[in-house]
Amino acid sequence: MTQRHFPGSKLATRSNDDDDDEDLFEYFYDEPGSLPGTLSIDEDACPSFIVLIDYDESHANRVTNLTADACTPYLTSESVSWLDIQGLGSEDILLGLGRIVGLHPLLLEDVVNVPQRPKVEDYTDQLLIISQMVMPKPKEDGFWIEQVSFVLGKSYLLTFQEEPERDCFEPVRARIRGHKGKIRQAGADYLAYALLDAIIDGFFPVLEDYGERIEALEDEVILNPNHQTLEKIYQVRRELLALRRSIWPQRSAINALIRDGSHLISSDVRIYLRDCYDHTIQVLDMVETYRELASGLMDVYLSSVSNKMNEVMKVLTVMSTVFIPITFIAGVYGMNFQYMPELTWRWGYFVCWGVMIAIAASLCFFFWRRGWFEDSRFAKHD
């Protein structure tokens, strides 16, 4: 299963990118009549491999490419064991790990069949936490999004990621390696909090990019609105809607961790989760603010296009008004009737030109005094 991403460079079209866009607005659903616990693994999903970080206050070890059977000793040890399963494409590894850890079939179904709505489910001795992780694209607009599932036990934590290539957990790994903070003195519940906090904090760089994009769109909408501007506004609105769909249920999930009082989460960690909940509210407020700004940009765009059309009509009106009397005079003296008195004047031609120029200059002066020659599109603005 390829990692879902939201391209921010162009309006969605019927292509592979459009399929990725649709994934952001749809959750997984079972086929009618399918058995509970059925795993639906995409043929393009990345192969699964297990990375273990086992630590306590005195040591921290990292082991890669573990087999499911080799994980058994770590699940019952006194140290904290973080099993990071990267990739959801190997059914035998997932089923073997589920058997060894004792994962409920419905729990494993929610982990493998992505995407699921962010939520928290208590399975007595295990706690399932489903979250959505977003990461900004480094060289283009838009972001990647993938599901991250947590299975919290007494002394272990399992994380399931769709893609092995990237995540936002490196600061947490660095804290474990460097013995920074209290993470090495705390249990698996604190590790789960630290990873959730890293996911929530990962929304802020994405939203910072959208703040800059919206600011640039404001200038473009006022100074030079065009069809591409409308496409950019539409794309930003879709992306912000996807961010809202990702963060809104996560707020409820984190609140459930604080409120429901699972025995797997200590009272000290619940205090930290309250801070994580505050960050979630802050992200949600920023998303709502940017959505309102993006919706307002659509109104500004329509007003700017209308104003641009008014400027064009104003220029045409001024030109028509100036040339109508001149055309009238030229038409009258272009009839060439024999008994028109002015036709025999020595200075008639020059007088006629003088009158037409005087009329045009008078009208231009009148329009200038009325402010018709000021272009409102290029008015000064902050």
C-alpha angles and dihedrals in degrees: 000000000000118000111263114242138176114225110212098189103084146008114282116265133179098281141099089287089056090054088054090050092053090053089064092061100041132068125209117270130188122247111256110269096015118143119257111262095028111154117221108196118184114232090230094053117126116255114261123246129170125232116191127201111185117183149154133169093291104040145016123198130184122202125181134200095022121174119233092250092052090061094067099089092051094054093065100036124112092239124081113264120200111194109192110193106197114195129018100221103098109080094182092055092046094048092045092050090046090053094048096045093040098240116180112243091239090051091052090047092056091048097050103034101072144225103040128168111263108262147140124239127182116218095179099247094029135046121211117208119180118194139170118233122201128192129184120242108245100219105025143034121279135043145251120244130192140162119256117193125198125201109190121198133172096278104001141062126203120199122190119200128184095217130037095200102078144006139150096246099095094099089055092049089050091052090052093048094045096042090236123162122352099302094107091051094048132073136250092281090062089050089053089051092049092052093046090050090051090053093050092045088051088071093066098069089048092051091047089059090051091051089057093045092051091048090052091047091053091059092044093049092053100039106032116004115182141152092279089056090057090051091051092051091049091050093050091050092052093048093048089050089054090051090051091051088052100048102035098069091039088063089058092045094053090045088054090054089055097041106038096057105219114196088230091068118064124221091248092057091049088062089056090046089058088061089049089051090053089053089051091053090049091052091048091051090051092049092050091047093051091046090055091048091049091050089049090052089062090058091045090050092053091047091049092050090049091048090049090053090049090054090053092048090048092055092048091047093051092048092047093047092050095048099041096078091039090051090048093054092045090049094051094050092041092066091080097207112178098235100045102129097211093059091073097049116117092220097030095111093053093043090052091052091047092052093049092048091047091052092048092047092048092051092047090050090049093050091046091054089051090053097243093136094061113104109219092193091073098043115140115266137169 
